Amino acid sequence: MSTRTPTADERLRRWRLVLGGGAGMPGRAPTGADAGMDAALAALYDTGDRGERKGGLGGSAPSVARWLGDIRGYFPASVVQVMQRDAIERLGLATLLLEPEMLEAVEPDVHLVGTLLSLNKALPETTRETARAVVRKVVDDVEARLSARTRATVGGALDRSARISRPRHRDIDWDRTLRANLKHYLPEHRTVVPERLIGHGRTSRAVRKEIVLCVDQSGSMAASVVYASVFGAVLASLRAVATRLVVFDTSVVDLTDALDDPVDVLFGTRLGGGTDINRALAYCQSRITRPADTVVVLVSDLYEGGIRDEMLKRVAAMKASGVQFVALLALSDEGAPAYDREHAAALAALGAPAFACTPDLFPEVMAAALEKRPLPIPDTV
């Protein structure tokens, strides 16, 4: 990575792009590629009331599509995604995403998927397949990034939780047994005398743990819904885990049957609306058959629109029965959102601290919950 100190001319150039070509900066106005970048930035961030800068994308799809093509040529993908998000929020361009040519021009990311899902019911048939292709690309990218590590981390936790110290001869794990008993090596006999046998029970291929992902689908949780859908599909692919995915607002929808395809899961959600956490937890609680072997993960900003005291009583009852309860304020790369601090404190008092979790940390959180050890809570909580 270059640490070269920018020259005075380079610093002046950067400030001119930040402030705009007509912002009274000394020297020449931007030319060439700099002029194009300045125009693209002005179209989004200028309102025409500062200096001579004026901008706007207009209301037509062709002009917006051209602008999207321009910024993809001038800026890296990470910057393009931020600018797209700003354009949707600042200029109200969400409805233009209903047009296929617009979707083909955008840079897909998790936030764009959230916007598309919020428009799901309004998508015309001519746009729906293009929208699915955009969502598919993002889901595939997320799954490629996270699936291998999730399977390895969670699978390792399942193996450790299934080990037994008095296995039958055919169930002995000789490699782990020898490693655990190396201190009992007898040099005169050139052998290890194992004092502790390690193995897997005869049910090692059967379902050993149950995971319930209970995900708030209110509008502020869009990125969390995307990541939870991908993780749900990955966890469902593990034979030793029975995974259930439940999404909720004021109603509850069980999407477990769609877990073989995260895209189907996402198009089965309905972003926006109110929140009834108590009702969702009541449904999840009714589906728990083996409390001591179950992990319930609530992903929500905890703004409860239902019965608060009942929600807390339900969490306390689940924990008392042996359920491992995990409360995530968000499952995204952006840290903790706005959340109900009173409800978070109440959950912490019950032994279920609520914290924001990044997708990269989630496999470790699940492994800790499955092994019933302390959760790796970030220091920022």
C-alpha positions in Angstrom: 0.0 0.0 0.0 1.5 3.3 -1.0 2.2 5.9 1.7 3.3 8.6 -0.7 2.5 12.1 0.6 0.3 13.9 -2.0 1.8 17.0 -3.6 0.4 20.4 -3.2 -1.2 20.2 -6.6 -2.7 16.8 -5.8 -4.2 18.1 -2.5 -5.6 21.1 -4.4 -7.1 18.7 -7.0 -8.8 16.6 -4.3 -10.2 19.6 -2.4 -11.6 20.9 -5.7 -13.4 17.6 -6.3 -14.7 17.7 -2.7 -15.9 21.3 -2.9 -16.8 21.4 -6.6 -15.2 23.0 -9.6 -17.0 26.3 -9.1 -16.3 26.6 -5.4 -13.9 29.5 -5.7 -10.8 27.3 -5.5 -7.6 28.7 -7.1 -6.3 27.3 -10.3 -8.0 25.8 -13.3 -11.5 24.2 -13.3 -11.5 20.4 -13.5 -11.0 18.9 -17.0 -11.1 15.5 -18.5 -11.9 12.7 -16.1 -11.9 15.1 -13.2 -14.6 17.1 -14.8 -16.6 13.9 -15.3 -16.2 13.0 -11.6 -17.1 16.5 -10.5 -20.3 16.4 -12.6 -21.3 12.9 -11.2 -20.8 14.1 -7.7 -22.6 17.4 -8.3 -25.6 15.5 -9.8 -26.1 13.7 -6.5 -24.8 16.0 -3.8 -25.5 19.5 -5.0 -28.8 21.2 -4.5 -28.0 24.4 -6.4 -27.9 26.6 -3.3 -24.1 26.7 -2.8 -21.8 28.7 -5.0 -22.3 27.9 -8.7 -22.7 24.1 -8.3 -26.0 22.8 -9.6 -27.0 19.2 -10.1 -29.7 16.6 -10.2 -30.4 13.3 -11.9 -33.9 14.3 -13.1 -36.7 11.8 -13.0 -36.0 9.8 -16.1 -34.6 6.3 -16.1 -32.2 7.0 -19.1 -30.5 9.9 -17.3 -30.1 7.9 -14.1 -28.8 4.9 -16.0 -26.2 7.1 -17.7 -25.2 8.5 -14.3 -24.9 5.0 -12.9 -22.7 4.0 -15.8 -20.5 7.1 -15.2 -19.9 6.5 -11.5 -19.0 2.9 -12.2 -16.4 4.1 -14.5 -15.0 6.8 -12.2 -15.1 5.2 -8.8 -14.4 1.8 -7.1 -17.3 -0.6 -6.4 -17.3 0.3 -2.7 -17.8 4.0 -3.4 -20.3 3.2 -6.1 -22.4 1.3 -3.6 -22.4 4.3 -1.2 -23.4 6.7 -4.0 -26.2 4.4 -5.1 -27.5 4.2 -1.6 -27.4 8.0 -1.2 -29.2 8.5 -4.5 -32.0 6.2 -3.4 -32.3 8.0 -0.1 -31.7 11.6 -1.1 -33.4 11.7 -4.5 -36.2 9.2 -4.1 -35.1 7.0 -6.9 -36.4 3.7 -5.5 -39.3 3.6 -7.9 -37.0 3.7 -10.9 -35.6 0.3 -9.7 -38.9 -1.1 -11.0 -37.5 -0.8 -14.5 -35.3 -3.6 -15.9 -32.8 -1.3 -17.5 -32.2 0.4 -14.2 -31.5 -2.9 -12.4 -29.1 -3.9 -15.1 -27.1 -0.7 -14.5 -26.7 -0.8 -10.7 -23.8 -2.3 -8.7 -25.5 -5.1 -6.6 -25.0 -5.1 -2.8 -26.8 -6.0 0.3 -28.4 -2.6 0.7 -29.8 -2.7 -2.9 -31.2 -6.1 -2.1 -33.0 -4.6 0.9 -34.5 -1.9 -1.3 -35.7 -4.4 -3.9 -37.3 -6.6 -1.2 -39.1 -3.5 0.1 -40.5 -3.0 -3.4 -41.2 -6.7 -3.9 -45.0 -6.5 -4.1 -44.7 -3.6 -6.6 -42.3 -5.3 -9.0 -43.9 -5.8 -12.4 -43.4 -9.1 -14.2 -41.0 -7.5 -16.7 -38.7 -6.6 -13.8 -39.1 -9.6 -11.5 -36.6 -11.9 -13.2 -34.0 -9.1 -13.4 -34.6 -8.4 -9.7 -34.1 -12.1 -8.9 -30.8 -12.1 -10.9 -29.6 -9.1 -8.9 -30.5 -10.7 -5.6 -29.0 -14.0 -6.7 -25.6 -12.4 -7.4 -25.5 -10.8 -4.0 -26.6 -14.0 -2.3 -24.0 -16.0 -4.2 -21.2 -13.5 -3.2 -22.2 -13.6 0.5 -22.5 -17.4 0.5 -19.1 -17.7 -1.2 -17.6 -15.4 1.5 -19.1 -17.1 4.5 -20.3 -20.6 3.9 -17.0 -22.5 4.2 -16.0 -20.9 7.5 -19.5 -21.3 8.9 -19.6 -25.0 8.1 -16.1 -25.5 9.5 -16.7 -23.5 12.7 -20.2 -24.8 13.5 -19.3 -28.3 12.4 -16.3 -28.3 14.8 -18.6 -27.2 17.6 -21.0 -30.0 16.9 -18.2 -32.5 16.8 -16.8 -31.3 20.2 -20.3 -31.3 21.8 -20.8 -34.9 20.6 -17.6 -36.4 21.9 -18.1 -39.0 24.7 -15.5 -40.3 27.1 -16.7 -44.0 27.2 -17.3 -44.9 23.6 -17.7 -48.3 22.2 -14.7 -49.8 20.5 -16.0 -49.1 17.0 -16.8 -45.5 17.9 -13.4 -44.5 19.3 -11.7 -41.6 17.6 -8.2 -43.0 17.7 -6.5 -39.8 16.5 -8.0 -37.6 19.2 -7.6 -40.3 21.8 -3.8 -40.6 21.1 -3.3 -36.9 21.1 -5.1 -36.6 24.5 -3.0 -39.3 26.1 0.5 -38.5 24.8 1.6 -37.8 28.4 0.9 -41.4 29.2 3.5 -42.7 26.8 5.6 -45.5 28.2 9.1 -45.4 26.6 10.1 -48.9 27.8 7.1 -50.3 26.0 7.1 -47.8 23.2 3.3 -47.4 23.5 0.6 -45.1 24.9 -1.6 -46.3 27.6 -4.9 -44.3 27.1 -6.6 -43.3 30.4 -9.3 -41.4 28.5 -11.0 -42.6 25.4 -12.6 -40.1 23.0 -15.2 -40.9 20.5 -18.5 -40.2 18.8 -21.7 -41.7 19.9 -23.6 -44.0 17.6 -26.0 -41.2 16.8 -23.2 -38.9 15.4 -24.9 -38.8 12.1 -28.3 -38.0 13.5 -29.7 -34.5 14.4 -27.9 -33.4 17.5 -28.9 -29.7 17.8 -31.7 -27.5 16.8 -31.3 -23.9 15.7 -34.1 -21.4 15.4 -33.4 -18.1 13.6 -36.1 -15.6 14.5 -35.6 -12.5 12.3 -37.3 -9.1 12.5 -38.2 -8.0 9.0 -39.1 -4.4 9.8 -37.6 -1.9 7.3 -34.5 -1.1 9.4 -33.4 -4.8 9.5 -33.0 -5.3 5.7 -29.3 -6.2 5.7 -29.9 -8.5 8.7 -32.6 -10.4 6.8 -30.3 -10.9 3.8 -27.4 -12.3 5.9 -29.8 -14.4 8.1 -31.3 -16.0 5.0 -27.8 -17.1 3.8 -26.7 -18.3 7.2 -30.0 -20.2 7.5 -29.4 -22.0 4.2 -25.8 -22.9 5.2 -26.8 -24.2 8.6 -29.7 -26.2 7.0 -27.1 -28.0 4.9 -25.5 -29.5 8.0 -27.0 -32.9 8.7 -26.4 -32.7 12.5 -28.5 -29.5 12.8 -32.2 -29.0 12.3 -32.6 -25.3 11.3 -35.8 -23.3 11.4 -36.1 -19.8 9.9 -38.9 -17.6 11.1 -39.4 -13.9 10.0 -41.8 -11.5 11.6 -43.3 -8.1 11.8 -46.8 -8.0 13.3 -47.4 -11.4 11.7 -45.2 -14.5 11.7 -44.0 -16.4 8.7 -42.1 -19.7 8.8 -39.8 -20.0 5.8 -38.0 -23.2 6.8 -39.3 -25.1 3.8 -37.6 -22.6 1.5 -34.1 -22.8 3.1 -32.6 -24.8 0.3 -32.6 -21.5 -1.7 -31.9 -18.2 0.1 -33.3 -16.2 -2.9 -36.7 -17.9 -2.4 -36.4 -17.1 1.3 -35.8 -13.4 0.6 -38.6 -13.1 -1.8 -40.8 -14.7 0.9 -40.1 -11.8 3.3 -42.0 -8.6 3.5 -39.8 -5.8 4.7 -41.5 -3.0 6.6 -44.4 -2.8 8.9 -44.7 -3.1 12.7 -43.0 -5.4 15.2 -44.4 -8.1 17.5 -41.5 -9.9 19.1 -43.6 -11.6 21.7 -45.8 -13.2 19.0 -42.8 -14.4 17.1 -41.1 -15.9 20.1 -44.4 -17.6 21.1 -44.4 -19.4 17.7 -40.7 -20.4 18.0 -41.3 -21.6 21.6 -44.1 -23.8 20.4 -41.8 -25.5 17.9 -39.1 -26.4 20.4 -39.1 -30.1 21.3 -35.6 -30.5 22.8 -34.9 -27.4 24.9 -31.5 -28.5 26.1 -30.3 -29.1 22.6 -31.8 -25.9 21.1 -30.3 -22.5 20.3 -32.8 -19.6 19.6 -31.3 -16.6 17.8 -33.4 -13.4 17.9 -32.3 -10.8 15.4 -34.1 -7.6 16.1 -33.6 -3.9 17.2 -36.0 -4.8 20.0 -38.5 -2.1 19.3 -41.4 -4.2 20.6 -44.9 -3.4 19.5 -46.4 -6.3 21.3 -46.6 -7.2 25.0 -43.2 -6.3 26.5 -43.6 -8.2 29.8 -44.8 -11.3 28.0 -41.9 -11.2 25.7 -39.4 -11.1 28.6 -41.3 -13.8 30.5 -41.1 -16.0 27.3 -37.3 -15.5 27.1 -36.9 -16.3 30.8 -39.0 -19.5 30.4 -37.0 -20.7 27.4 -33.7 -20.1 29.2 -35.1 -21.9 32.3 -36.0 -24.9 30.2 -32.4 -25.2 28.9 -32.6 -23.2 25.6 -29.5 -21.2 24.6 -30.9 -17.8 23.8 -28.9 -15.3 21.6 -30.1 -11.7 21.0 -28.5 -9.9 18.0 -29.4 -6.2 17.5 -28.2 -6.6 13.9 -26.5 -9.1 11.7 -24.6 -6.8 9.4 -21.3 -5.0 8.8 -22.5 -1.7 10.1 -22.5 -2.1 13.9 -25.4 -1.6 16.2 -28.4 0.3 14.8 -30.8 2.4 16.8 -32.3 0.0 19.3 -34.5 -0.2 22.4 -31.9 0.1 25.2 -34.5 -0.6 27.9 -35.4 -4.0 26.3 -31.7 -4.8 25.7 -30.9 -4.1 29.4 -33.9 -6.3 30.4 -32.6 -9.2 28.3 -29.1 -8.8 29.7 -30.6 -9.1 33.2 -32.0 -12.4 32.1 -28.6 -13.6 31.0 -29.2 -12.9 27.3 -27.0 -9.9 26.4 -28.1 -8.1 23.2 -25.3 -7.0 20.8 -24.7 -6.3 17.2 -22.9 -9.0 15.3 -21.0 -8.9 12.0 -21.4 -11.7 9.5 -17.8 -12.7 10.1 -18.4 -13.1 13.8 -21.6 -15.0 13.5 -20.1 -18.5 13.1 -18.1 -18.0 16.3 -21.3 -16.9 18.1 -23.1 -20.0 16.9 -20.3 -22.3 17.9 -20.1 -20.8 21.4 -23.9 -21.1 21.8 -23.9 -24.8 20.6 -21.1 -25.6 23.1 -22.8 -23.6 25.9 -19.8 -21.5 26.5 -19.6 -17.7 26.9 -20.5 -15.8 23.7 -17.7 -13.7 22.0 -19.4 -10.4 22.6 -17.6 -7.5 20.8 -16.0 -4.9 23.1 -18.1 -2.1 21.4 -21.3 -3.3 23.1 
